Each structure stands twice: as C-alpha cells, then as structure tokens.
Amino acid sequence: MKSPSSLSRFVLRVRNRHLLAADAVLLVFAGVLAFALRLDSATLMGYITPMLAYALFAPLIKLPIFQLLGMYRRYWPYADTDELLLLIWAATVGCLAQGALFLGSQALFPGILVPGVPRSIPLIDLLLTIELTFNVREAR
C-alpha cells in the first residue's frame, strides 16, 4: 500500500476542509488585492511578477501556520472572542512570516524580484487576510 504524501496527510488532518479550501483561494486574492490597492493602474503592470510571486506563495506559507495554530480545529458557528483573537494572531504570524521572507530575500538578493515588493504590502495583506478569513467564517 502506498504511503500518503505530506500534502494529503495535511489535508486529511484538517477538520474544516471547506475552510481550508476557501482560505487557499482567499489568501491568493488578498495578495493580489494588496498590490492593487497599493499601486495605481499604470504602475501595477510593472509589478506583475512580484505580485504573482507574493500571491501564489501566500497559501504555501500561511496555511501551515493556520493549521499549527489551530484555526481548522475550531467549530466556527459558535465562535466567540477567543476564535477572533486566534484568527487575528494566525493572520499576523502568517503575514509576518511572508513579509519577512519576501522583504528579507530582497535585502539579501536584490536582483531576485525586480521591481521588489513594496514594504507596505505585508501590512495591507494582513488587513485583507483578517477581513476575508473572518467573513468566510461568519457567513457560515
């Protein structure tokens, strides 16, 4: 019998798989929207490569953090302040990790993404991540 991959073990351990799927889509959307809110339409076209890299890495970085902090073990229809604080904490840790990865790699390897990710993107992404992940849980 074939052993399941680490990705399938990750998905099978998640109680709220529908929230995991929604978060994966919404985290990509939050990354793209952060760039769209930060840059005007004329400047945005020059940032397509960093925007796509930032947005596509978002689920890869943030979803394991959400899982480790217990975001998918909660029963969200009866959520209270503790779950809201957990959501804010998980989004903050995830955005800090992603921001540190992108901004740190830009500082160490300046030619990796040209133009680089603007420094305000992780903060805008944090606010959008909190808003979008909260709204999908509230709508249940």
C-alpha positions as CSV (number, residue, x, y, z in Angstrom):
1,M,0.0,0.0,0.0
2,K,1.3,3.4,-0.9
3,S,2.1,5.9,1.8
4,P,0.1,9.2,1.6
5,S,2.1,12.3,0.8
6,S,2.7,15.0,3.3
7,L,0.2,17.3,1.5
8,S,-2.6,14.6,1.6
9,R,-1.8,14.0,5.3
10,F,-2.1,17.7,6.0
11,V,-5.5,17.9,4.2
12,L,-6.8,14.7,5.9
13,R,-5.9,16.1,9.4
14,V,-7.9,19.2,8.8
15,R,-11.4,19.1,10.3
16,N,-12.8,22.1,8.4
17,R,-11.6,21.2,4.9
18,H,-14.1,23.7,3.3
19,L,-12.5,26.5,5.3
20,L,-9.0,25.3,4.2
21,A,-10.1,25.4,0.5
22,A,-11.7,28.9,1.0
23,D,-8.6,30.2,2.7
24,A,-6.4,28.9,-0.1
25,V,-8.3,30.9,-2.6
26,L,-8.8,34.0,-0.4
27,L,-5.2,34.3,0.5
28,V,-4.2,34.5,-3.1
29,F,-6.9,37.1,-3.7
30,A,-5.7,39.1,-0.6
31,G,-2.2,39.2,-2.1
32,V,-3.3,40.4,-5.5
33,L,-5.7,42.9,-3.9
34,A,-3.0,44.3,-1.7
35,F,-0.9,45.2,-4.7
36,A,-4.0,46.6,-6.5
37,L,-4.8,48.8,-3.5
38,R,-1.2,50.0,-3.1
39,L,-0.3,50.7,-6.7
40,D,-2.2,52.7,-9.3
41,S,-3.2,51.1,-12.6
42,A,-0.2,52.5,-14.6
43,T,2.4,51.2,-12.0
44,L,0.7,47.9,-11.4
45,M,1.6,46.5,-14.8
46,G,5.3,46.7,-13.9
47,Y,4.7,44.7,-10.7
48,I,3.0,41.6,-12.2
49,T,5.9,39.3,-11.4
50,P,6.3,40.3,-7.7
51,M,2.5,40.3,-7.3
52,L,2.1,36.8,-8.7
53,A,5.0,35.5,-6.6
54,Y,3.7,37.1,-3.5
55,A,0.1,36.0,-4.1
56,L,1.0,32.4,-5.0
57,F,3.3,31.9,-2.1
58,A,0.7,33.1,0.4
59,P,-1.2,29.8,0.8
60,L,2.1,27.9,0.9
61,I,3.3,30.0,3.8
62,K,0.1,30.9,5.7
63,L,-2.0,27.7,5.6
64,P,0.5,25.6,7.6
65,I,0.7,28.4,10.1
66,F,-3.1,28.5,10.3
67,Q,-3.1,24.7,10.9
68,L,-0.4,24.8,13.5
69,L,-2.2,27.5,15.5
70,G,-5.4,25.5,15.4
71,M,-7.6,27.6,13.0
72,Y,-9.1,24.4,11.5
73,R,-9.8,22.6,14.8
74,R,-12.5,25.2,15.9
75,Y,-16.2,24.9,15.4
76,W,-16.8,28.3,13.8
77,P,-20.6,28.6,14.0
78,Y,-20.3,29.1,17.8
79,A,-17.2,31.2,17.6
80,D,-16.6,33.9,20.2
81,T,-13.9,36.4,21.0
82,D,-11.2,33.7,21.6
83,E,-11.6,32.5,18.0
84,L,-11.5,36.0,16.6
85,L,-8.2,36.7,18.5
86,L,-6.9,33.3,17.2
87,L,-7.8,34.4,13.7
88,I,-6.0,37.8,14.1
89,W,-3.0,36.1,15.7
90,A,-2.7,33.5,13.0
91,A,-3.1,36.1,10.2
92,T,-0.5,38.3,11.9
93,V,2.1,35.5,12.2
94,G,1.4,34.3,8.7
95,C,1.8,37.8,7.2
96,L,4.9,38.5,9.3
97,A,6.5,35.2,8.0
98,Q,5.6,36.0,4.4
99,G,6.7,39.6,4.7
100,A,10.0,38.6,6.3
101,L,10.6,36.0,3.6
102,F,10.0,38.4,0.7
103,L,11.5,41.6,2.2
104,G,14.4,39.7,3.7
105,S,15.2,37.9,0.4
106,Q,15.0,41.3,-1.4
107,A,17.6,42.7,1.0
108,L,19.9,39.7,0.7
109,F,19.4,39.1,-3.0
110,P,18.4,42.4,-4.6
111,G,18.1,41.1,-8.1
112,I,15.7,38.3,-7.3
113,L,12.5,40.2,-7.9
114,V,12.7,43.4,-10.0
115,P,10.9,45.6,-9.0
116,G,10.7,44.4,-5.4
117,V,7.7,44.0,-3.2
118,P,6.8,47.4,-1.7
119,R,7.2,47.4,2.1
120,S,3.6,48.3,2.8
121,I,2.2,45.2,1.0
122,P,2.5,42.9,4.0
123,L,0.5,45.3,6.2
124,I,-2.2,45.8,3.6
125,D,-2.2,42.0,3.1
126,L,-2.6,41.5,6.9
127,L,-5.7,43.6,7.0
128,L,-7.2,41.9,4.0
129,T,-6.3,38.5,5.3
130,I,-8.1,39.2,8.6
131,E,-11.1,40.6,6.8
132,L,-11.5,37.9,4.2
133,T,-10.9,34.9,6.5
134,F,-13.2,36.3,9.1
135,N,-16.0,37.0,6.6
136,V,-15.9,33.4,5.2
137,R,-16.3,32.1,8.7
138,E,-19.0,34.5,9.7
139,A,-21.0,33.6,6.6
140,R,-21.4,30.0,7.7
